Amino acid sequence: MIIDYDAIGMRVKIARIKSKLTQDSLAEKTGLSVVHISNIENGNAKMSLSSVIEIANALSVSVDELLCDNVVHSNHVFNKEAQEILSDCSPYDIRILVDILKSSKEALRKDERFKRREERKNKDR
């Protein structure tokens, strides 16, 4: 299994900024060094389970919010993110974004069907 430490670090950074904390204050709350917090946010450090929990608690987020890019069953986190994105949109904005989502989903499905056809062709050779 490959763990995407860049994605985890980005989520830590976003949660820290939303919590209006500096790296210094997050380090103080978690007992981790500022350098380690910086390395985590930049995807240059692996975290122990206890560090993940300390950071999640300090930022008042769930662990799955930090790890959702690495966990298969994380739809609830992405649904929450989508709701947050749409929360300040006008009805017009929402219509446009829904149209974009529909088109993107259709393109993904087409691509999946194309890939399956190509795989079958290659298998038959």
C-alpha positions as semicolon CSV with decimal commas, in nm:
position;residue;x (nm);y (nm);z (nm)
1;M;0,000;0,000;0,000
2;I;0,127;0,343;-0,094
3;I;0,040;0,622;0,146
4;D;0,001;0,968;-0,003
5;Y;0,183;1,180;0,255
6;D;0,150;1,489;0,033
7;A;-0,231;1,464;0,051
8;I;-0,225;1,408;0,429
9;G;0,009;1,704;0,473
10;M;-0,213;1,928;0,260
11;R;-0,517;1,830;0,468
12;V;-0,327;1,903;0,791
13;K;-0,226;2,244;0,655
14;I;-0,578;2,329;0,541
15;A;-0,727;2,222;0,876
16;R;-0,460;2,422;1,061
17;I;-0,533;2,735;0,858
18;K;-0,910;2,691;0,904
19;S;-0,845;2,662;1,279
20;K;-0,648;2,989;1,261
21;L;-0,339;2,823;1,409
22;T;0,022;2,880;1,317
23;Q;0,265;2,593;1,281
24;D;0,416;2,710;1,612
25;S;0,085;2,689;1,797
26;L;0,003;2,348;1,642
27;A;0,346;2,223;1,745
28;E;0,287;2,347;2,099
29;K;-0,058;2,181;2,118
30;T;0,072;1,848;1,988
31;G;0,416;1,832;2,146
32;L;0,572;1,797;1,801
33;S;0,846;2,025;1,675
34;V;0,771;2,310;1,434
35;V;1,012;2,152;1,186
36;H;0,821;1,822;1,206
37;I;0,487;2,001;1,154
38;S;0,635;2,177;0,851
39;N;0,769;1,847;0,714
40;I;0,429;1,682;0,765
41;E;0,250;1,965;0,582
42;N;0,497;1,941;0,294
43;G;0,462;1,563;0,270
44;N;0,824;1,512;0,372
45;A;0,757;1,324;0,695
46;K;0,579;1,007;0,793
47;M;0,357;1,029;1,099
48;S;0,304;0,782;1,376
49;L;-0,050;0,691;1,469
50;S;-0,015;0,887;1,792
51;S;0,096;1,196;1,594
52;V;-0,204;1,167;1,361
53;I;-0,435;1,150;1,662
54;E;-0,261;1,440;1,839
55;I;-0,289;1,656;1,528
56;A;-0,653;1,563;1,467
57;N;-0,743;1,644;1,828
58;A;-0,552;1,974;1,820
59;L;-0,729;2,075;1,500
60;S;-1,072;1,948;1,611
61;V;-1,107;1,725;1,306
62;S;-1,155;1,353;1,274
63;V;-0,865;1,132;1,177
64;D;-1,054;1,022;0,867
65;E;-1,067;1,385;0,751
66;L;-0,687;1,384;0,748
67;L;-0,652;1,037;0,594
68;C;-0,949;1,031;0,353
69;D;-0,733;1,044;0,040
70;N;-0,578;0,714;0,149
71;V;-0,889;0,535;0,277
72;V;-1,128;0,372;0,031
73;H;-1,448;0,425;0,232
74;S;-1,430;0,802;0,287
75;N;-1,730;0,927;0,091
76;H;-1,873;1,103;0,396
77;V;-1,565;1,328;0,412
78;F;-1,589;1,418;0,043
79;N;-1,966;1,476;0,072
80;K;-1,899;1,716;0,360
81;E;-1,636;1,897;0,150
82;A;-1,879;1,928;-0,141
83;Q;-2,142;2,075;0,092
84;E;-1,888;2,327;0,223
85;I;-1,793;2,425;-0,131
86;L;-2,157;2,479;-0,227
87;S;-2,260;2,651;0,098
88;D;-2,181;3,004;-0,020
89;C;-2,289;2,958;-0,383
90;S;-2,584;3,130;-0,542
91;P;-2,855;2,915;-0,704
92;Y;-2,701;3,004;-1,042
93;D;-2,354;2,894;-0,926
94;I;-2,495;2,565;-0,801
95;R;-2,667;2,496;-1,134
96;I;-2,343;2,556;-1,324
97;L;-2,140;2,341;-1,083
98;V;-2,394;2,058;-1,103
99;D;-2,376;2,073;-1,485
100;I;-1,996;2,051;-1,463
101;L;-2,022;1,753;-1,227
102;K;-2,267;1,576;-1,458
103;S;-2,038;1,628;-1,758
104;S;-1,734;1,513;-1,562
105;K;-1,913;1,202;-1,441
106;E;-2,028;1,120;-1,794
107;A;-1,670;1,159;-1,923
108;L;-1,542;0,931;-1,645
109;R;-1,799;0,664;-1,728
110;K;-1,713;0,685;-2,100
111;D;-1,345;0,649;-2,020
112;E;-1,415;0,346;-1,796
113;R;-1,610;0,177;-2,077
114;F;-1,331;0,257;-2,324
115;K;-1,068;0,112;-2,091
116;R;-1,269;-0,209;-2,045
117;R;-1,306;-0,247;-2,424
118;E;-0,933;-0,195;-2,474
119;E;-0,853;-0,447;-2,200
120;R;-1,079;-0,705;-2,366
121;K;-0,915;-0,642;-2,704
122;N;-0,569;-0,684;-2,556
123;K;-0,678;-1,000;-2,374
124;D;-0,815;-1,154;-2,695
125;R;-0,486;-1,101;-2,885
